[in-house]
């Protein structure tokens, strides 16, 4: 029986192209045509995909089966319980080896392949009792005190506006702990749209209450697979996923009313979403008991877009036009202060101008003009533009000489894979790709690889998964190759590289934005921070 690597030595260039991806191989040819040979392609394939992953890939599996000789095909088919008279190749190609553990073990053993590690997620009890160091910087303390003064009055709504990396979550936790400490029987609920943000909030509260709390308190997790019993909670914090809380409340309105009787403060992470229908309905259900809780919104960008003032005014009105923002004596811009003091890295912005060959129809332009963001069909077309990809690759390779960690935001899942493949294959820089489609084990492995303490330059390409709940302070450069109309999303992407030295990050950060000249552009971080000052907010 052959080992998996022995099997791959039989693959010709066309088969290797199918296993790697024809788009990736075509791009490799443009980058360096000497890479298009059997040995190089086999090495590239080995670097990018594990044997276990290839064997479990429904598209790759039939190509691998074709590489078996008659004796091997018969042996493996018999091991997999085939009838003696069947065509072994046809039988094997129809197998879904990931459908049965015994079947996958049989195939892995035949090719001497180590099975993929099973990721066992750390599961915590839905309810933890936390037994009560967690200080604030002066600018955070000042903001926390102003928020506390406002929400002490019942039925108040206010936004806490602090740039990414300046500690708004930590500041909010001080507000929550002060609020709960002053009320021996009260419930605070924290709402967030993603599991990563929920986990971040729960972990942060554990640290905060252990240092600041004045009694044992229950932390209730209510998102994803967590099902804490929050039916009759009288005291503590609930961290809830928006989708799960919304689903529960609309299916059981009395539950929402009962919960509203004890909830005295609602936190909305990423406050720009507060006027979305799901949040609005959920908040109304929580407040049908005749008492209105105070609502605190958290955001680095207190608006929904950069070119729709009406939408921003709607958000401002929802929070009664009340916003607490950082104030620092001697500075007109708190961002300048945070940079000068090392809380944020000093960013430099460069635009990589590109006249895309992608043709946008009148219908596309209308969707871009009226929609919330760039249509996926346009993003995918940009990702398929070979010349655009070549410019991005050359730019990243040049940046790798001065940056050890570079994060790339791609316009599509396939483009993220393609860029990582080309960078890795060219041999000048180590690169990986993650997206929502990446298996959990591989995603964790690639992110750990990116965060690891290594002196080599590493690039992590991604689509749609690393804008929030991801913290890699060593990241000193970001390439934004994914256009967006959302200044919130753009600021989140920029923020991945702007952790300052006091937050374990860098003195400086480089932000390269690929500006497709036919699509909306972007503005700087400092301008993003003050972009909504004309949207009706009253700074407190």
N, C-alpha and C positions, 0 to 999 in steps of 0.2 A: 504494500500500500504506500502511496506517495505522501510526503509531507505537503503541506499547503504551498510552501515556497517552491518545491519541486514541480507542483502542478502549474504554478504561474510561469515557470520557465518555458512551458509549451505554448503559452499564449502569444499570438502574433500581434503586430501593431494595431490592427483593426479591433481585435478583442480588447486589448489594453485601453484603446481609445473609448470603447463602450463602457468599460469599468471605471475609468476616470471621469468621463464626460466629454463629449465631442467639443462643446464650447470651450472647456478648459484647455483641451489639447490644441485647438485652433489658436487660442490666445498664446499658448506656450510657443507655437511656431512663429508668431509675430515677435515675441520677446527674444527668442533664441532658437533658431531652427535646428541647432545641433542637439537639442534635447529630444527631438522626435526620433528616437530609436528604442529598441526593445529594452535594453538594460536601463536606460534612463527612466523610461516610463514605468518599468517595474519598481524601480527605487522610489519614484514619486508616489506610486500607488501604495507601496508599503509604508511610506511616511504618513500618508493622509488617511488611510483606512486600515483598520485591524482585520486580520483574517476572519475573526468571529463576525464582525460587522458585514463583511462581504458575503460570507456563507449565509447569513440571515437576510440578505437583501433579495427581494423577490425578483428584481430585474437582473441582478448579477448572477444569481444561482444557476439559471439555465446555461449561461455562457461558461460557467465553471464546469458544469456537467459535461459539456461538449469536449472538454479537455481530457476526459477520462478515456483510457484505452479499454478494449472489450473486457479483459480480465478484471480490471478495476471497477468498471461499471457494474458487472455481474456481482462482484463481491459486495459492493456498497448497497446495491439493490436488495440482495439477500439479507444483509444486515438490517435493512429497513423493512423487512418482512414482505418483500415482493413475491408474487407467484413465480414459479420456476420458468414458465413459458412466456413471460411478458418481455417486452422490449425494455431493457434496463434503463436506457437513456430517457425514453419517453416517460417511464414510471418515475424516475428520479426528478425530472423537470417539473412534474405536477405536484411534487411534495412542497408543503409549506413547513419548513423544518422548525420554525418558531412556534408552531401551533401545539406541539407536544414536547414536553421535556425529554422524554425517552428518545424521541426522534432527533432532537437537536444534539443530545449527548452522543448518540450513535454517529452522527456526521462529524462532530468535533473530534471524537476519538479516532475515527478513521483517518483524518488528515493531521492528527497530532496537534490539534489546536486547543489552546486554553480557552475554556468557556468564558464569556463576558462576566465580569464581576457583577454581582447583584447588589445594587445600592439599597442599603437599609436606612431609610430616613429616620433620623432621630425623632421619636414621637414623644411628646410630653403629655402629661395629663391635661385634660381640658381646663381644669381648675387648679391653680397653684396658690398656696398660701405663702406670702412673702413676708419674712420677718425683717422689720426695719432695723469714693466719696465723690460727690457729684456737684462740683461748683460751676459757676457761670463766669464768663469774662464780663468786664464792666458793660460793654455794649449790649450783651445778652440780658444782663440783670436789669438794665434800664428798660429794655423792651418788655421784659416779663412783668415788671412793676406796673407799667402803663396798661398792659392787658388785664392784670389782676384788678386794677382800680375800675376798669370798665365793666368786667363781667360780674363784679360784686353786686351791681344793680341787676335785678332780674330782667329776663327777656331781652338781653342785649345781644347784638350781633356785631362782630368785629373781625377783621382780617389781620393776622400777623404776617408782615411782609419782610422777609429776610433773604438775601441772595443765597444761592446754592453754595454750601460749604461754610456758611457762617453760623450754623448750629441752631436752626429753627426748631428741630425736633427736640433737642435738649432743652431749649428755652421753654417750649410748650410743656414739657414734662414737669418743669418747676411750677408752672401755672396750675397744672392738674394736681400735683401733690399738695400745693398750698390750698387749692379748692377743697380737696377731699379731707385734708387735715382739719379744716375749719368746720366741717360738716360730718358729724359722727355717723350719720346714716344717709348716704347719698351715692348716686351712681353716675359715673361719667362714661360715655360711649365714644369710641374712636372709630371713625369710618374711613376706609381706604379702598381703592378700586383693585389693588393687586395683592396677591399673597405675599410677595416680597416686602411690600410696604407694611402689611399687617405684622409680619414676623419682626421687622425692624422696630415697629412701635412697641410690640410686646416685650422684646428684649430690652429696649431702652427703658421701659417703665419698671422692669424688674430692678435695674440698677438704680433708678431714681428713687423709687419708694423704699428700697433697702437703706438708702442714705438719708432720705428726707421724711419718711412716713412716721406717723405717731401711733400706729396700731397695726396688728395683723390685718391684711386685706386680701381679697380674692381678685386674681387676674383671670378673666374669662376669655378664652380664645374661641372665636366663632367665625371661622373662615375655612375654605377648602374641606379637608377631612376632619377638622375639629368641630365637635358638637357639644360645647359646654351648655349645661342646662341654665339658661338665663331667664326662665319663665317667671320665677319669683325672686329674682335678685334684689336685695335691699341695700347693698353697700359694696363698692368696688369699681373696677374698670372693666368694661367690655371692649375688646378690640374685634371689630367685625368687618368682614368683607362686604362691600356694597351689594354685590349680586346675591350673596346668601341672605343678608339681612332683608333686602328688598323682597326676595322670594318668600321668606317666612312671614313678613308683615302683610303682604297683599293676600296671602292665603289664610291669614288668621288676624283680622283686624282687631279683635279684642285683645290679642297678645300685644299688639302695638300700643294700644291704649293703656294696658297694665304697665308696660315698660315705661311709658311716658310719665306715669305717676311718680316714678322714683328717679328718673334721669334729670339731673340739674344742669348738665353741661354736655354739649355735643361738639366733638372735634371733627372737622372735615379736612383730611389730608388732601393736598392738591386742590385748593379751594376753588380754582377756576371751573371745576366740575359741578359746583353747588347748584347751578341753575339748570343742570341737565334734568330731564323728566324723572329719572330713577331717584336721584337725590331728593328732588322736590317732593315727590309722593311719599318717600320714606320719611322725610322730616315732618310732613303734614300728619302722617299716621302716628308718629311718636308724640305729637303735640295735640292729639284730639281729646286728651283728658281735661282740657280746660286750663292747663298751665303751660306756659311756653318756657322751654329751657333756653339758657344762653347758648349761642353758637359761636365757636371760634374756628375760623378758616386759616389754614396754613398754606403759604405759597412763596415761591421765589419770584413769581411773575403774576401779579394780581390782575390778570385779564385773560380773555379767551383767544384773542388774535392780535395781530399788529396792524390790521387794516380795517377793522370793523368796530367803530366807536360805539355803535348802538349796542352791540353784544357786551362790550366792556361796561357800558353804563348800566345794563341790566344786572350784571354781576355786582357792580358797586351798590346799586339800589337794594339788592338782596341782603347785603350786609349793612344796610342803613348808612351807606357811604362812609363807614368808619374803618380806618386803617391805622394800625400801629406799625411804624417803620423805624429803622435804626436812626438814631440821632447821635452825632458825635461833635462835640464842641470843636470849632476850628476847621471843620470840613463841610463843604456844601454837598459832597457826595460821600455817603457811608462806604461805598465800594472802594473809593480811593483810600479811605482810612484802613479798611480791611486788608488791602493790598500792601500799604505802607507798613502795617504792623505784622505782616506775615500770616494772617488768617487765610487769605486767598493768594494764589499765585498771580504774578503780574502777566496778564495775557497779551499776546501779540496776534493780530488777526491778518490773515492773507486770503485773498480770493484767487482761486484757480479758475480763470474765465474759460468757458468752453461754449462754442457755438454748436449745439447739438444737432446731429443729422436727423433726430427724431422728428417726424412730421406730426404736428398737432392739428387736428381738425377743428372746425368751428365748434363742434359739439364738445370736444375736449377742453377748448378754451373757456366755453361757457361753464362747464363743470368745475374748472379750476377757479373761475371768477366767483361762482355762487356756492361752491362746496366748502366743507370744513378743511379739506386738505387736497393734495395732489392725487388724482385718480391712480389706482394701482396699475392700470394698464400703461399709463405714461411712465411710472416708476420702473416697471419691468422693461419697457422699451429702452430707457436710459441705461439700464444694466446690461443690455445686449449690445451696446455701442462699443465696438472694439477699440476705436481710437480714443474714446473717453476713458476706457479701462486702462489703456496703455499710459495715458497721461497720469492717471491716478497711481499706477504702479511705479512709474518713474519718480513721482513726487514722494511716495512713501519710502522708496529705497534711498532717496537723497536725505530724507528726514532721519533715517535710522542711524546716521553717523553722529547725530547730536541728541537723540532721544532713545532711551532704553525700553520704553513702553509706549506704544502708539495704538490708540483705539480708532477703529474705522467704522463709521455708520454707513452701510450700503443701502441702495434703493430697493433691494429685493433679496429674498433668501438665496436664490441661485447666484446672484451677483456677489453676495458675501462669500459663497463657496468658491466662486471663480477667482476672485481677487486673492483669497488665501492660497489657493492652489498655485496660481502663477507666481506669487511671492516666494512660496516655499520651494517650488521647482527651480526657480532661477538661481537658488542657492545663496542669495545674498542676505536673506533675512528670514528668521523663523516666523511662521504665521499659522494661525488656526482660525476656524470659523464656527460661530454658534448662532442659533436662531431658535424660535419656538419649536421647530421640527427636530432639533438635535436631541437624541436620547439623553435622559437625565444624567446617566453615568458619564457620558462623554462631555456633556455641558459642564458638569462639576469639575471634571478632569482638566478641560481646556482653561477654565477660569482659574483654577488653582495653579496651572502652569504659567498663566499670564501674571499672576500675583507673586509667584515664587521669587525668592531672593537670588537672582542670577544677573550677571553683568552683561549678558548678551542682549542684543536688541530683539524685542518680541512684538509681534503685531497680532491683535485680536480683532478680526472682522466680525460684524454682527448685523443682524436685521431684527429690530423690534424687541430686543430683550434686555438691553443694558442701559436704558435711559434712566430708570429709577431702581432703587433697592440694590444698586451695584456700587461697591466702593473699592477702588484699587488706587490708593493714594500715590503710587509711583508713576501713574500715568501722567506724562508731561506733554503729550500731543494728541490732538484729535483731528481726524479727517472726516468732515461731514460731506459725504457724497450722496446723501439722501435729501433732496429738496423738500421743503415743507412750508405750508402757510402758517403753521402754528408756531408762534414765538415761544410758547410754553415748551413745546417739544425741542425747539432749537436751543433754548436756554438750558434745558436738561442735558442735551448732548454736550454743549460747551462745558457745563458744570462737572463732567466726569474728569476733566483735566485741571481744574482750578483749585484743588486743595492746596493750601499754603503750608509752609514749613511747620507752623504751630499745630497743624492738623495731620502731620506726618507726610506732607506732600512736597511740593517743589517751590522754588523761588519764582520760576517763570513757567509759562505754558504757551504752546503754539497752537493756534486754531486755524486750520486750513479749510475753507469752504469752497466746494466745487459749485460755481455759479453757472448754471445753464442759462444762457442769455435770454432764452425765450420764456423762462419761468420766473416766479417771484424770487426776490433776493432776501438778504437778511441784514440785520443791524448788529452793532457791537453789544457786549455784555452790559456795559455801563448804561447804554441807551435803552437796552431791554429793561433794566431795573427801574427806570423812570418813565417808561413808555406810556403808562396809564395815568400820569398825573393830571391829564385833562379829562379823565373819565368820570369826574364827579366825586372823587374820594376826598374826605376830610381827614387829614393826618392828625393823630391824637398824640 
